[in-house]
Amino acid sequence: MQVFCFHCKKTNEVIASSGQIGRREECQFCKSDLHACKNCEMYEPKSYNECKEPSAEVVKEKERANFCDYFKARATGDNGDQKTKLLSAAEALFKKNS
């Protein structure tokens, strides 16, 4: 299973026999917690409680390991990559042809 690290922006290869990332799993590059809100697909800074899951309990430390049952590991850094892709597309659209 691949897990993106919010801290160092690298992808980790994690062996998860149960299909879930353990609470104590750490990034193999920077040792940050992997079972943290900022590594979850449900993490959304603009949502209430910064989570897309309305039933999730409030987690104050989004960069630390937690016990959230709704955790789904992100495989890529889609949040930042999406912004870059959109900006590139907009620049290409409005670029003058020489």
NORLINHU-V380270 format. One line per field, one symbol per residue. burial: 1 if it has 16 or more other C-alpha atoms within 10 Angstrom, else 0. Layout:
burial: ???
This chain:
burial: 00111110011101000000110011100001111111111111000011110000001001111100011111111000000000000000000000
